[in-house]
Amino acid sequence: NRNYESNLNSVNIYGDPLSCSCKSGYVQSLNSCSDDQSGLCVGITCTSCLTSNQTTYSDNSGCVSCDNSTIGISSTTHDCACKDPYNYILVETDKAGNKLASKQCLSCPTGSAVIVSDIVISGKYYTADRYTCQYCPDSLMTMTVTAAGSYSCSCPNGYTLVGISTISQQSCILTTISSSYIALQQSAQIINYYSIGVTIESLTLLHYFVKSASYCASYGGSQHAIYCQILANLCVLQLYDDTAIVCSTYLSILKSRNTNFYNDVINWGIGMPWLYYPTTSSTSTSSNLIISANKICHSTIYQDTVSLNNQKFNYVVAQYALNGSFLGFSNINKLFNYCSKRSPVVESDNSKWQIF
């Protein structure tokens, strides 16, 4: 029926609509199909308001007119329309949520706009909504739209737009703390496959590098720890290669922590994950950061003498997503892979390498 459409507010786990609803301009009422055995009973009836030069409320609960701030009913949407559809929203309720006698158009605040069709702007996916003023993904950004409907988000003076919109949301970073890393970002995205002599450029590294390095280096508290996690993740993707820009940047920031380490453990900088575990005394060629194995732990607080014969260590890892989000703690079990031999065949998720 041309008066029905898929109800996108009722979908299954795959996003498929489970029911129909009436189109704009048609009041929706429920039918009782409990006694119908034919399978042909339609669950709703759609009654037109358009014949009386009216439309419906957005929930299709009743007919409503358009006031003189609108340009009347659109022949395309069958709803009230604003003269400037990109900068004016439709309003049908008051601040208390009560339905108005007629719909009206109100202007959006500066820096926001109306999204008239599904679109990605600065890496964020927006759903069309003529009743809502929508903002850029970063609160510092200003959303603008041309008369032709071309949207963009821009940063204020003193800030630089960073990130790749095809990867994820872009953001604004203070230029004063990011300029040195912006100069490195093109090199930071390079991945070297030394064994086959091939290099590639990674948009993922390019997207995350500047923001994570900037905020990790200018660490001001726990709110910035997530960016150090991201930077560490990028270094792991480079297989801890300290000649890679992301890893040398991590080590340089670690060095800047000076003696500010967790629990007196060298290489475990405040706000940073403990990424490097050396086996011999060495110095990182990229940052001259001393990572001496015999000085990793200064404190004797955690030292004790116990027998490890026939004992089993219960190792736990903290898991983080690529974007630095904490995913929780988990038992290691079979998380690690063996380098030179096959893993033991066990019936449970526990691995025999944990037994001493």
Sequence and secondary structure as in RCSB ss.txt:
>XXXX:A:sequence
NRNYESNLNSVNIYGDPLSCSCKSGYVQSLNSCSDDQSGLCVGITCTSCLTSNQTTYSDNSGCVSCDNSTIGISS
TTHDCACKDPYNYILVETDKAGNKLASKQCLSCPTGSAVIVSDIVISGKYYTADRYTCQYCPDSLMTMTVTAAGS
YSCSCPNGYTLVGISTISQQSCILTTISSSYIALQQSAQIINYYSIGVTIESLTLLHYFVKSASYCASYGGSQHA
IYCQILANLCVLQLYDDTAIVCSTYLSILKSRNTNFYNDVINWGIGMPWLYYPTTSSTSTSSNLIISANKICHST
IYQDTVSLNNQKFNYVVAQYALNGSFLGFSNINKLFNYCSKRSPVVESDNSKWQIF
>XXXX:A:secstr
 TTEEE TTSB TTS B SEEE TTEEEEE   TT  SS   SEEEEESGGGT EE TTSSSEEEE TTS  B T
TTSSB  SSTTTEEEEEE TTS EEEEEEEEE  TT EEE S EEETTEEE  EEEEEE  SSTT EEEE TT  
EEEE  TTEEEES TTTS  EEEEHHHHHHHHTTHHHHTEEEETTTTEEEE HHHHHHHHHHHHHHHT  SGGGH
HHHHHHHHHHHHTTT TTSHHHHHHHHHHHHTTT BGGGBTT BTTS      SS  B TTT  B  GGGSB   
TT      TT B   EEEEE TTS EEEEEE TT S  SSS     SSS  GGGB 
